[in-house]
Amino acid sequence: MTKEFWYSALLRAVRTVCQTAIATIGTAMVITEVDWKYVLSASLLSGLLSILTSIATGLPEVDGAHDDPEDYDEDEEDFDDEPVIETDEISVL
């Protein structure tokens, strides 16, 4: 695993920690009711899980998926060729 991998994995983990903290804090009715131990433990756990997921599955920005046209699998479905359905009607729910 390269420096680029670890940098990307840690960047993802930090983002995940911040998102979890924001979501956890947001569940309290008022800021004085925030259980800060819970926020910290849930956030750190989500960061750890993010790093483990990156190790287990890899990172597309580091792996360079389909950067080289020769690496593209021609048997893979290309959803860009799907027909586009156009309509003049707008429906409102």
FIROMAR-91935 format. One record per residue: residue in one letter; x, y, z of N, C-alpha, C in turn. Coordinates in steps of 0.2 Angstrom, whole numbers, padded with zeros to 4 digits, m for minus. Example, Ala and Ser with C-alpha at 12.3 -4.5 7.8 and 13.67 -1.06 7.14 Angstrom:
BEGIN
+-----+-------+-------+-------+-------+-------+-------+-------+-------+-------+
: res :   n.X :   n.Y :   n.Z :  ca.X :  ca.Y :  ca.Z :   c.X :   c.Y :   c.Z :
+-----+-------+-------+-------+-------+-------+-------+-------+-------+-------+
:   A :  0066 : m0028 :  0039 :  0062 : m0022 :  0039 :  0066 : m0016 :  0039 :
:   S :  0064 : m0011 :  0035 :  0068 : m0005 :  0036 :  0064 :  0000 :  0039 :
+-----+-------+-------+-------+-------+-------+-------+-------+-------+-------+
end
This chain:
BEGIN
+-----+-------+-------+-------+-------+-------+-------+-------+-------+-------+
: res :   n.X :   n.Y :   n.Z :  ca.X :  ca.Y :  ca.Z :   c.X :   c.Y :   c.Z :
+-----+-------+-------+-------+-------+-------+-------+-------+-------+-------+
:   M :  0004 : m0006 :  0000 :  0000 :  0000 :  0000 :  0004 :  0006 :  0000 :
:   T :  0003 :  0011 : m0004 :  0007 :  0016 : m0006 :  0005 :  0022 : m0001 :
:   K :  0009 :  0028 : m0001 :  0008 :  0034 :  0002 :  0001 :  0037 :  0000 :
:   E :  0000 :  0036 : m0007 : m0006 :  0039 : m0010 : m0012 :  0035 : m0007 :
:   F : m0012 :  0029 : m0006 : m0017 :  0025 : m0004 : m0019 :  0027 :  0003 :
:   W : m0014 :  0028 :  0008 : m0015 :  0029 :  0015 : m0017 :  0037 :  0015 :
:   Y : m0015 :  0041 :  0011 : m0017 :  0048 :  0011 : m0025 :  0048 :  0009 :
:   S : m0027 :  0045 :  0004 : m0034 :  0045 :  0002 : m0038 :  0041 :  0007 :
:   A : m0036 :  0036 :  0010 : m0040 :  0032 :  0015 : m0041 :  0036 :  0021 :
:   L : m0035 :  0040 :  0024 : m0036 :  0044 :  0029 : m0040 :  0050 :  0028 :
:   L : m0040 :  0053 :  0022 : m0044 :  0058 :  0020 : m0052 :  0056 :  0020 :
:   R : m0053 :  0050 :  0018 : m0060 :  0047 :  0018 : m0062 :  0046 :  0025 :
:   A : m0058 :  0044 :  0029 : m0059 :  0042 :  0036 : m0061 :  0049 :  0040 :
:   V : m0057 :  0054 :  0039 : m0058 :  0060 :  0042 : m0065 :  0063 :  0040 :
:   R : m0067 :  0063 :  0034 : m0073 :  0065 :  0031 : m0079 :  0061 :  0035 :
:   T : m0078 :  0054 :  0035 : m0083 :  0050 :  0038 : m0084 :  0052 :  0046 :
:   V : m0078 :  0053 :  0049 : m0079 :  0055 :  0056 : m0083 :  0061 :  0057 :
:   C : m0081 :  0066 :  0053 : m0085 :  0073 :  0053 : m0092 :  0072 :  0052 :
:   Q : m0094 :  0068 :  0047 : m0101 :  0067 :  0045 : m0104 :  0063 :  0051 :
:   T : m0101 :  0058 :  0054 : m0104 :  0055 :  0059 : m0105 :  0059 :  0065 :
:   A : m0100 :  0064 :  0067 : m0101 :  0068 :  0072 : m0107 :  0073 :  0071 :
:   I : m0107 :  0076 :  0065 : m0113 :  0080 :  0064 : m0119 :  0077 :  0064 :
:   A : m0120 :  0071 :  0062 : m0126 :  0067 :  0062 : m0128 :  0066 :  0069 :
:   T : m0123 :  0064 :  0073 : m0125 :  0062 :  0080 : m0126 :  0068 :  0084 :
:   I : m0123 :  0073 :  0083 : m0125 :  0080 :  0087 : m0132 :  0082 :  0085 :
:   G : m0133 :  0081 :  0079 : m0140 :  0083 :  0076 : m0146 :  0080 :  0079 :
:   T : m0144 :  0074 :  0082 : m0150 :  0070 :  0085 : m0152 :  0073 :  0091 :
:   A : m0148 :  0077 :  0095 : m0150 :  0079 :  0101 : m0155 :  0085 :  0100 :
:   M : m0159 :  0086 :  0105 : m0164 :  0091 :  0104 : m0161 :  0098 :  0105 :
:   V : m0156 :  0099 :  0110 : m0153 :  0105 :  0111 : m0145 :  0103 :  0112 :
:   I : m0141 :  0108 :  0111 : m0134 :  0106 :  0112 : m0132 :  0104 :  0119 :
:   T : m0135 :  0106 :  0124 : m0134 :  0104 :  0131 : m0135 :  0097 :  0132 :
:   E : m0139 :  0094 :  0128 : m0141 :  0087 :  0128 : m0137 :  0082 :  0124 :
:   V : m0132 :  0084 :  0121 : m0127 :  0080 :  0117 : m0123 :  0076 :  0122 :
:   D : m0123 :  0069 :  0120 : m0119 :  0065 :  0124 : m0112 :  0064 :  0120 :
:   W : m0107 :  0068 :  0123 : m0101 :  0069 :  0119 : m0097 :  0063 :  0119 :
:   K : m0098 :  0058 :  0124 : m0094 :  0052 :  0124 : m0097 :  0048 :  0118 :
:   Y : m0103 :  0048 :  0117 : m0107 :  0044 :  0112 : m0104 :  0047 :  0105 :
:   V : m0104 :  0053 :  0104 : m0102 :  0057 :  0098 : m0095 :  0055 :  0097 :
:   L : m0091 :  0055 :  0101 : m0084 :  0053 :  0100 : m0083 :  0046 :  0099 :
:   S : m0086 :  0042 :  0102 : m0085 :  0034 :  0101 : m0088 :  0032 :  0094 :
:   A : m0094 :  0035 :  0093 : m0097 :  0033 :  0086 : m0093 :  0036 :  0080 :
:   S : m0090 :  0042 :  0081 : m0086 :  0045 :  0076 : m0080 :  0041 :  0075 :
:   L : m0076 :  0040 :  0080 : m0070 :  0036 :  0079 : m0071 :  0029 :  0077 :
:   L : m0077 :  0026 :  0079 : m0078 :  0019 :  0076 : m0080 :  0020 :  0068 :
:   S : m0083 :  0025 :  0066 : m0085 :  0025 :  0059 : m0078 :  0027 :  0055 :
:   G : m0074 :  0030 :  0058 : m0067 :  0032 :  0055 : m0063 :  0025 :  0054 :
:   L : m0063 :  0021 :  0059 : m0060 :  0015 :  0059 : m0063 :  0010 :  0054 :
:   L : m0069 :  0010 :  0054 : m0073 :  0006 :  0049 : m0072 :  0008 :  0041 :
:   S : m0071 :  0015 :  0041 : m0069 :  0018 :  0034 : m0062 :  0015 :  0032 :
:   I : m0057 :  0016 :  0036 : m0051 :  0013 :  0035 : m0051 :  0006 :  0033 :
:   L : m0054 :  0002 :  0037 : m0054 : m0005 :  0036 : m0058 : m0007 :  0029 :
:   T : m0063 : m0003 :  0027 : m0066 : m0004 :  0021 : m0062 : m0002 :  0015 :
:   S : m0058 :  0003 :  0016 : m0053 :  0005 :  0011 : m0048 :  0000 :  0010 :
:   I : m0046 : m0003 :  0015 : m0041 : m0009 :  0014 : m0044 : m0015 :  0011 :
:   A : m0050 : m0016 :  0013 : m0053 : m0022 :  0010 : m0055 : m0022 :  0003 :
:   T : m0058 : m0016 :  0001 : m0060 : m0015 : m0006 : m0056 : m0011 : m0010 :
:   G : m0051 : m0007 : m0008 : m0047 : m0003 : m0012 : m0051 :  0004 : m0013 :
:   L : m0047 :  0008 : m0016 : m0049 :  0015 : m0017 : m0049 :  0016 : m0025 :
:   P : m0055 :  0018 : m0028 : m0055 :  0019 : m0035 : m0050 :  0025 : m0037 :
:   E : m0049 :  0030 : m0033 : m0045 :  0035 : m0035 : m0038 :  0034 : m0035 :
:   V : m0036 :  0028 : m0031 : m0029 :  0026 : m0031 : m0028 :  0020 : m0036 :
:   D : m0033 :  0016 : m0036 : m0032 :  0010 : m0041 : m0032 :  0012 : m0048 :
:   G : m0035 :  0018 : m0050 : m0035 :  0021 : m0057 : m0039 :  0017 : m0061 :
:   A : m0045 :  0015 : m0059 : m0050 :  0011 : m0063 : m0052 :  0015 : m0069 :
:   H : m0051 :  0011 : m0075 : m0052 :  0013 : m0081 : m0049 :  0020 : m0083 :
:   D : m0043 :  0022 : m0081 : m0039 :  0027 : m0083 : m0036 :  0026 : m0090 :
:   D : m0034 :  0020 : m0091 : m0031 :  0018 : m0097 : m0036 :  0015 : m0101 :
:   P : m0037 :  0017 : m0108 : m0042 :  0014 : m0112 : m0041 :  0007 : m0113 :
:   E : m0035 :  0005 : m0113 : m0033 : m0002 : m0114 : m0036 : m0007 : m0108 :
:   D : m0037 : m0004 : m0103 : m0039 : m0008 : m0097 : m0046 : m0009 : m0097 :
:   Y : m0050 : m0005 : m0101 : m0057 : m0006 : m0101 : m0059 : m0012 : m0104 :
:   D : m0064 : m0016 : m0101 : m0066 : m0022 : m0103 : m0072 : m0021 : m0107 :
:   E : m0071 : m0023 : m0114 : m0076 : m0022 : m0119 : m0083 : m0026 : m0117 :
:   D : m0082 : m0032 : m0113 : m0088 : m0035 : m0112 : m0092 : m0032 : m0106 :
:   E : m0090 : m0027 : m0103 : m0093 : m0024 : m0098 : m0099 : m0020 : m0101 :
:   E : m0105 : m0020 : m0097 : m0110 : m0016 : m0100 : m0109 : m0008 : m0100 :
:   D : m0111 : m0005 : m0105 : m0110 :  0003 : m0105 : m0117 :  0006 : m0105 :
:   F : m0118 :  0009 : m0099 : m0125 :  0011 : m0098 : m0126 :  0018 : m0102 :
:   D : m0120 :  0021 : m0105 : m0121 :  0027 : m0109 : m0125 :  0026 : m0115 :
:   D : m0126 :  0020 : m0117 : m0129 :  0018 : m0124 : m0136 :  0017 : m0123 :
:   E : m0139 :  0018 : m0117 : m0146 :  0017 : m0115 : m0150 :  0022 : m0119 :
:   P : m0156 :  0020 : m0121 : m0160 :  0026 : m0125 : m0163 :  0031 : m0120 :
:   V : m0163 :  0037 : m0122 : m0166 :  0042 : m0118 : m0173 :  0043 : m0120 :
:   I : m0177 :  0043 : m0115 : m0184 :  0044 : m0116 : m0186 :  0051 : m0115 :
:   E : m0188 :  0055 : m0120 : m0190 :  0062 : m0119 : m0197 :  0063 : m0119 :
:   T : m0200 :  0068 : m0115 : m0207 :  0069 : m0115 : m0208 :  0076 : m0114 :
:   D : m0213 :  0079 : m0117 : m0215 :  0086 : m0116 : m0219 :  0087 : m0110 :
:   E : m0222 :  0082 : m0107 : m0226 :  0083 : m0101 : m0222 :  0083 : m0095 :
:   I : m0225 :  0087 : m0090 : m0222 :  0087 : m0084 : m0227 :  0085 : m0079 :
:   S : m0225 :  0080 : m0075 : m0230 :  0078 : m0070 : m0228 :  0080 : m0063 :
:   V : m0233 :  0083 : m0059 : m0232 :  0085 : m0052 : m0235 :  0080 : m0048 :
:   L : m0232 :  0078 : m0043 : m0235 :  0074 : m0038 : m0238 :  0077 : m0033 :
+-----+-------+-------+-------+-------+-------+-------+-------+-------+-------+
end
